[in-house]
Every structure is written in structure tokens, then in C-alpha cells.
Amino acid sequence: MGSLRCAWRVPLLLLVVLGGCLLGIFLLPHGPKPGTAGAGLLRNWSRLFLRCFGVRVERRGEPLHDPVMFVANHGSWMDISVLHAIRPADFVAKAEIGRWPLVGWMARRGGTIFHRRGSTDSLAQVMTVMSDRLRAGRSIAAFPEGGTAPAGTLKVFHARILQAALDAAAPVQPVALRYLRNGAPAPDMLFTRGEGFLHNVIRVLATRSLTAEVHFLKPVPFDPEGGRRRMAETARAEIAQVLGIAT
């Protein structure tokens, strides 16, 4: 059955990706701006892209209006497209994604901010860009874990990234992303230990259809005593509760 799924999904994926390239060249030359037709096009294209993998996206809760910083758990390369399918935002992603074939180019067109992990200078630059975009009315989305987590786990949330929202006086809203098949968690969608990007893409193309749920949770209040560390811990706890992960 897996080979049969790939037989029709791969040609459809190629057509959708080609359409995405044309969209990026002619309609999104500088990334989608909030509340514009470009943001709507990105949202609809993301939904179509995910359908090529048999993924339907469902929303739970209400996202805040621009500008806002979304902080989400991270288990799959699909996470960015899943959130874009509901609420386009400028993502912060590892610099390696910028070098992935085609994906990196499309990410840049979508307004992605790239960070070199382990580089203090890169983080300072990224924080400045994030604050500037929030002040300009754009929304930002980030993965505070700093990388993908194995199925059934949630890494520590790095608090420093929340400083950009504090500097711009923008709210922070946690977002829980989970993949379900017939109502049960679908860990086969996530990266396995040592698995590369292309191998995961091919494996996911062959899997049965599932649902990606996007849970927009209540905003994290600023804690004058605990500061951004307490905010990060609160966001992580709220997401863990939705995912059914003990904290």
C-alpha cells in the first residue's frame, strides 16, 4: 500500500511544489504580510502541500491577532507548514534548513529567520530581527526546544528567545502541535533517531492519512518575579498537558 500511495502522492507533490515556487517568485517576493492576500495564499498552499502527505489540519482554540509570538513544540519538519496552514507567521528555524534543496529557498520566501545554533552572535541578530518584526506588526513563531524532540517527549524550553516579545511588548501564545491517526498519536510521522530529512519525507509519503491538530492555548502572562524563565516553563507545561506528557 505504501508504494501505491507514493505513486499518486509524488506527482501531486511535484505539482504543488512547482506552484509554490511560482507563488514565491511572483506573489511573495518579500514574504507574506499579515492580513494580506499573500498570507491567505500561503495558508491555502500549506494546506494543499500537507494533503500531498495525507495530512489534514484542524484548529483548536483561537490564535491572537498580530503581532504575537507563538511558541510551539517541535517534532517534525512538517510543523512549520502545519502552523502556516492555520496562521501564517515568520518562523525562526535552524540555519541548516536554509541549505536544504528547494525547501530552504521556499522558507526564505515565507519570511523565515535563520539561526546558527550554538552561535551567540547569530542569536543576538535573530533576536533583533524578531523584535523589529513584532514592532512592525508581524507575528513570529519559534520552537523554544531548539530542535526536534523524540516522540512522547518535550525538551526544556529555552527562555532567552522570549526576550524578543518582551522587548516589543508583544504577547506570547503557546501552541501545541500533535499528529493523530484514528484519534491516537502517530509517532511514525516524527523523526526517528539518526534519520535524515529526505528519508523521513519518503517514509511519510508512504504512510496512511492522519490529522494534525493545532492547539492555540491561553497567552502566557508576564511574571515580574520569575521573568522569561517562568514564562517559558509555563508555556512548556501548558503544551505538555495537551500532549499528555508528564512535566
The 8 nearest C-alpha neighbors of each residue, nearest first, counted from 0:
[[1, 3, 2, 4, 205, 206, 5, 207],
 [0, 2, 205, 4, 3, 206, 5, 204],
 [1, 3, 5, 4, 0, 6, 205, 204],
 [4, 2, 6, 0, 1, 5, 7, 205],
 [5, 3, 1, 6, 2, 205, 7, 8],
 [4, 6, 8, 2, 3, 9, 7, 205],
 [7, 5, 3, 4, 8, 9, 2, 10],
 [8, 6, 5, 9, 4, 10, 11, 3],
 [7, 9, 5, 11, 51, 10, 6, 4],
 [8, 10, 12, 11, 5, 7, 6, 13],
 [11, 9, 13, 12, 8, 7, 14, 6],
 [10, 12, 8, 14, 9, 13, 15, 51],
 [13, 11, 9, 15, 10, 14, 51, 8],
 [14, 12, 16, 10, 11, 15, 17, 9],
 [15, 13, 17, 11, 12, 16, 18, 10],
 [14, 16, 18, 12, 17, 13, 19, 11],
 [17, 15, 19, 13, 18, 14, 12, 20],
 [18, 16, 20, 14, 19, 15, 13, 21],
 [17, 19, 15, 21, 16, 20, 22, 14],
 [20, 18, 16, 22, 17, 21, 15, 23],
 [19, 21, 23, 17, 22, 18, 24, 16],
 [22, 20, 24, 18, 23, 19, 25, 17],
 [21, 23, 19, 26, 20, 24, 25, 18],
 [24, 22, 27, 20, 21, 108, 26, 25],
 [23, 25, 21, 22, 28, 26, 20, 27],
 [24, 26, 22, 23, 21, 27, 28, 20],
 [27, 25, 22, 23, 28, 24, 37, 21],
 [28, 26, 23, 30, 29, 31, 25, 22],
 [27, 29, 24, 30, 23, 26, 25, 108],
 [30, 28, 27, 108, 31, 110, 109, 32],
 [29, 31, 109, 110, 27, 108, 28, 32],
 [32, 30, 38, 37, 27, 109, 33, 29],
 [31, 33, 35, 38, 30, 34, 37, 137],
 [34, 32, 35, 38, 137, 31, 65, 136],
 [33, 35, 32, 38, 36, 39, 37, 65],
 [36, 34, 37, 38, 33, 32, 39, 31],
 [35, 37, 39, 38, 40, 34, 31, 32],
 [36, 38, 31, 40, 35, 39, 41, 27],
 [39, 37, 31, 41, 40, 36, 35, 32],
 [40, 38, 36, 42, 37, 41, 43, 35],
 [39, 41, 37, 43, 42, 38, 44, 36],
 [40, 42, 44, 38, 39, 43, 45, 37],
 [41, 43, 84, 39, 45, 40, 83, 44],
 [44, 42, 46, 40, 45, 41, 39, 47],
 [43, 45, 47, 41, 46, 42, 40, 48],
 [46, 44, 48, 84, 42, 43, 47, 80],
 [45, 47, 84, 43, 49, 44, 48, 50],
 [46, 48, 50, 44, 45, 49, 43, 51],
 [47, 49, 45, 51, 46, 50, 44, 15],
 [50, 48, 54, 46, 51, 52, 47, 45],
 [49, 51, 53, 54, 47, 52, 48, 46],
 [50, 52, 49, 48, 8, 12, 53, 11],
 [53, 51, 50, 204, 49, 54, 203, 8],
 [52, 54, 208, 50, 51, 209, 49, 55],
 [55, 53, 50, 49, 209, 210, 52, 208],
 [56, 54, 210, 211, 50, 209, 53, 57],
 [55, 57, 211, 210, 212, 54, 81, 58],
 [58, 56, 212, 213, 211, 55, 59, 210],
 [59, 57, 213, 212, 214, 60, 56, 85],
 [58, 60, 214, 213, 215, 57, 61, 212],
 [61, 59, 215, 214, 216, 58, 62, 213],
 [60, 62, 215, 63, 59, 216, 58, 214],
 [63, 61, 215, 64, 60, 86, 172, 216],
 [64, 62, 61, 65, 67, 172, 66, 170],
 [63, 65, 66, 62, 67, 138, 61, 33],
 [66, 64, 67, 138, 136, 137, 63, 33],
 [65, 67, 138, 136, 137, 133, 64, 169],
 [66, 68, 138, 170, 65, 169, 171, 69],
 [67, 69, 139, 171, 140, 138, 172, 170],
 [68, 70, 140, 172, 173, 171, 139, 141],
 [69, 71, 173, 141, 142, 140, 174, 172],
 [72, 70, 174, 142, 175, 173, 73, 69],
 [71, 73, 142, 175, 176, 74, 144, 70],
 [74, 72, 147, 142, 75, 148, 71, 146],
 [73, 75, 147, 148, 189, 149, 72, 190],
 [76, 74, 189, 77, 78, 73, 190, 147],
 [75, 77, 78, 79, 74, 196, 73, 189],
 [78, 76, 75, 80, 79, 81, 49, 74],
 [77, 79, 81, 76, 80, 75, 82, 73],
 [80, 78, 82, 81, 77, 83, 76, 90],
 [79, 81, 83, 77, 45, 82, 78, 84],
 [82, 80, 78, 84, 79, 83, 77, 56],
 [81, 83, 84, 85, 79, 80, 86, 78],
 [82, 84, 87, 80, 86, 85, 81, 42],
 [85, 83, 42, 45, 46, 81, 82, 80],
 [86, 84, 83, 82, 42, 87, 58, 81],
 [85, 87, 83, 82, 84, 88, 42, 62],
 [88, 86, 83, 38, 42, 85, 82, 84],
 [89, 87, 138, 139, 140, 90, 86, 83],
 [88, 90, 139, 110, 111, 140, 138, 91],
 [91, 89, 140, 111, 141, 139, 112, 88],
 [90, 92, 112, 141, 113, 111, 140, 89],
 [93, 91, 113, 114, 90, 112, 94, 111],
 [92, 94, 114, 95, 113, 96, 115, 116],
 [93, 95, 113, 114, 115, 96, 97, 92],
 [96, 94, 97, 98, 93, 99, 115, 113],
 [97, 95, 99, 98, 103, 94, 93, 92],
 [96, 98, 103, 95, 94, 99, 104, 113],
 [99, 97, 96, 95, 103, 100, 94, 104],
 [98, 100, 103, 96, 102, 97, 101, 95],
 [101, 99, 102, 103, 98, 104, 97, 96],
 [100, 102, 104, 103, 105, 99, 98, 106],
 [103, 101, 105, 100, 104, 99, 106, 96],
 [104, 102, 97, 106, 99, 96, 101, 105],
 [103, 105, 101, 107, 106, 102, 108, 97],
 [106, 104, 108, 102, 107, 103, 101, 109],
 [107, 105, 109, 103, 108, 104, 111, 102],
 [106, 108, 111, 110, 104, 109, 105, 103],
 [109, 107, 105, 30, 106, 110, 23, 29],
 [108, 110, 30, 106, 107, 111, 105, 31],
 [109, 111, 30, 89, 107, 108, 112, 106],
 [112, 110, 90, 107, 89, 106, 109, 91],
 [113, 111, 91, 90, 92, 110, 114, 125],
 [114, 112, 94, 92, 93, 91, 111, 115],
 [113, 115, 93, 94, 121, 116, 92, 122],
 [116, 114, 94, 118, 121, 93, 117, 113],
 [117, 115, 118, 114, 93, 94, 121, 122],
 [116, 118, 115, 119, 122, 121, 114, 120],
 [119, 117, 121, 120, 116, 115, 122, 114],
 [118, 120, 122, 121, 123, 117, 116, 115],
 [121, 119, 123, 118, 122, 124, 125, 115],
 [120, 122, 124, 118, 119, 123, 115, 114],
 [121, 123, 125, 119, 124, 120, 126, 118],
 [124, 122, 126, 120, 121, 125, 119, 127],
 [125, 123, 121, 127, 122, 126, 120, 128],
 [124, 126, 122, 128, 127, 123, 129, 121],
 [127, 125, 129, 123, 124, 128, 163, 122],
 [126, 128, 124, 130, 125, 129, 131, 123],
 [129, 127, 131, 125, 126, 130, 132, 124],
 [128, 130, 126, 132, 127, 131, 163, 125],
 [129, 131, 163, 133, 127, 167, 132, 128],
 [132, 130, 128, 134, 129, 133, 127, 135],
 [133, 131, 135, 129, 137, 134, 130, 128],
 [132, 134, 137, 130, 136, 135, 131, 66],
 [133, 135, 131, 132, 136, 167, 130, 137],
 [136, 134, 132, 133, 137, 131, 66, 130],
 [135, 137, 66, 133, 134, 65, 132, 138],
 [138, 136, 133, 66, 132, 135, 65, 33],
 [137, 139, 66, 67, 88, 65, 68, 133],
 [138, 140, 89, 68, 88, 90, 69, 67],
 [141, 139, 69, 90, 68, 70, 89, 88],
 [140, 142, 70, 91, 90, 143, 69, 71],
 [141, 143, 71, 144, 70, 145, 72, 73],
 [142, 144, 156, 157, 145, 141, 70, 160],
 [145, 143, 156, 154, 142, 146, 155, 157],
 [144, 146, 143, 142, 147, 157, 156, 116],
 [147, 145, 144, 148, 73, 142, 74, 143],
 [146, 148, 74, 73, 75, 149, 145, 144],
 [147, 149, 74, 153, 152, 73, 154, 146],
 [150, 148, 152, 151, 74, 147, 190, 191],
 [151, 149, 152, 186, 148, 189, 74, 190],
 [150, 152, 149, 244, 153, 186, 242, 148],
 [153, 151, 150, 149, 148, 154, 244, 245],
 [152, 154, 148, 155, 151, 239, 72, 244],
 [155, 153, 144, 156, 148, 152, 145, 72],
 [154, 156, 144, 157, 153, 235, 143, 232],
 [157, 155, 143, 144, 231, 158, 154, 235],
 [158, 156, 143, 159, 144, 155, 160, 231],
 [157, 159, 228, 231, 160, 227, 161, 156],
 [160, 158, 161, 162, 157, 227, 228, 163],
 [159, 161, 162, 158, 163, 157, 126, 143],
 [162, 160, 163, 159, 164, 158, 227, 165],
 [161, 163, 165, 164, 160, 159, 166, 227],
 [162, 164, 130, 166, 161, 165, 126, 129],
 [163, 165, 169, 167, 162, 161, 166, 168],
 [164, 166, 162, 168, 167, 163, 169, 161],
 [167, 165, 163, 164, 168, 162, 130, 169],
 [166, 168, 164, 169, 165, 130, 134, 133],
 [169, 167, 165, 166, 164, 170, 134, 163],
 [168, 170, 164, 167, 67, 165, 66, 171],
 [171, 169, 67, 68, 172, 164, 218, 168],
 [172, 170, 68, 218, 219, 69, 67, 169],
 [171, 173, 218, 69, 219, 68, 70, 217],
 [174, 172, 70, 234, 216, 69, 71, 215],
 [173, 175, 71, 215, 214, 70, 216, 69],
 [176, 174, 214, 238, 71, 213, 72, 177],
 [177, 175, 213, 212, 72, 214, 174, 71],
 [176, 178, 212, 211, 175, 179, 242, 213],
 [177, 179, 211, 185, 210, 184, 212, 209],
 [180, 178, 184, 185, 183, 210, 182, 209],
 [179, 181, 209, 182, 183, 185, 210, 184],
 [180, 182, 183, 179, 209, 210, 184, 185],
 [181, 183, 180, 179, 184, 210, 209, 185],
 [182, 184, 179, 180, 181, 185, 178, 186],
 [185, 183, 179, 178, 186, 180, 182, 177],
 [184, 186, 179, 187, 178, 180, 188, 183],
 [187, 185, 188, 189, 150, 184, 178, 151],
 [186, 188, 189, 185, 190, 203, 191, 206],
 [189, 187, 186, 185, 203, 190, 75, 178],
 [190, 188, 75, 187, 186, 74, 191, 150],
 [189, 191, 194, 75, 192, 199, 188, 74],
 [190, 192, 194, 193, 189, 149, 187, 150],
 [191, 193, 194, 190, 149, 195, 189, 148],
 [194, 192, 191, 195, 190, 196, 198, 199],
 [195, 193, 191, 192, 190, 199, 198, 196],
 [196, 194, 198, 197, 199, 193, 190, 191],
 [195, 197, 199, 198, 200, 194, 76, 190],
 [198, 196, 200, 199, 195, 201, 202, 194],
 [199, 197, 201, 195, 200, 196, 202, 194],
 [198, 200, 202, 196, 197, 201, 203, 195],
 [201, 199, 197, 203, 198, 202, 204, 196],
 [202, 200, 204, 198, 199, 203, 197, 205],
 [201, 203, 199, 205, 204, 200, 198, 206],
 [202, 204, 206, 200, 205, 201, 199, 188],
 [205, 203, 201, 52, 202, 206, 5, 200],
 [204, 206, 1, 203, 202, 5, 4, 2],
 [207, 205, 203, 204, 1, 208, 202, 4],
 [206, 208, 209, 53, 205, 1, 180, 4],
 [209, 207, 53, 54, 206, 180, 210, 52],
 [208, 210, 180, 54, 179, 53, 55, 207],
 [209, 211, 55, 179, 54, 178, 56, 180],
 [212, 210, 178, 56, 177, 55, 57, 179],
 [211, 213, 57, 177, 176, 56, 58, 210],
 [214, 212, 58, 176, 59, 175, 57, 215],
 [213, 215, 59, 175, 174, 60, 216, 58],
 [216, 214, 174, 60, 62, 61, 59, 213],
 [217, 215, 173, 174, 214, 218, 172, 60],
 [216, 218, 172, 219, 215, 173, 60, 237],
 [219, 217, 172, 171, 220, 216, 173, 170],
 [218, 220, 171, 172, 230, 234, 217, 221],
 [221, 219, 222, 218, 230, 171, 170, 233],
 [220, 222, 223, 219, 230, 226, 227, 229],
 [221, 223, 226, 225, 224, 220, 229, 230],
 [224, 222, 226, 225, 221, 227, 229, 220],
 [225, 223, 222, 226, 229, 221, 227, 228],
 [224, 226, 229, 222, 223, 228, 227, 230],
 [227, 225, 222, 223, 228, 224, 229, 230],
 [226, 228, 230, 229, 158, 231, 161, 225],
 [229, 227, 158, 231, 230, 226, 225, 232],
 [228, 230, 225, 232, 227, 231, 226, 233],
 [229, 231, 227, 233, 228, 232, 234, 219],
 [232, 230, 228, 234, 158, 233, 229, 156],
 [231, 233, 229, 235, 230, 234, 236, 228],
 [232, 234, 230, 236, 235, 231, 229, 237],
 [235, 233, 231, 237, 173, 232, 236, 230],
 [234, 236, 232, 238, 233, 237, 239, 231],
 [235, 237, 239, 233, 238, 234, 232, 240],
 [238, 236, 240, 234, 239, 235, 233, 241],
 [239, 237, 175, 235, 241, 240, 236, 234],
 [240, 238, 244, 242, 236, 241, 237, 243],
 [239, 241, 243, 237, 238, 242, 236, 244],
 [240, 242, 238, 239, 243, 175, 237, 244],
 [243, 241, 239, 240, 244, 238, 177, 175],
 [242, 244, 240, 241, 239, 245, 151, 238],
 [245, 243, 239, 242, 240, 246, 151, 152],
 [244, 246, 243, 239, 240, 152, 236, 242],
 [245, 244, 236, 239, 235, 153, 240, 243]]
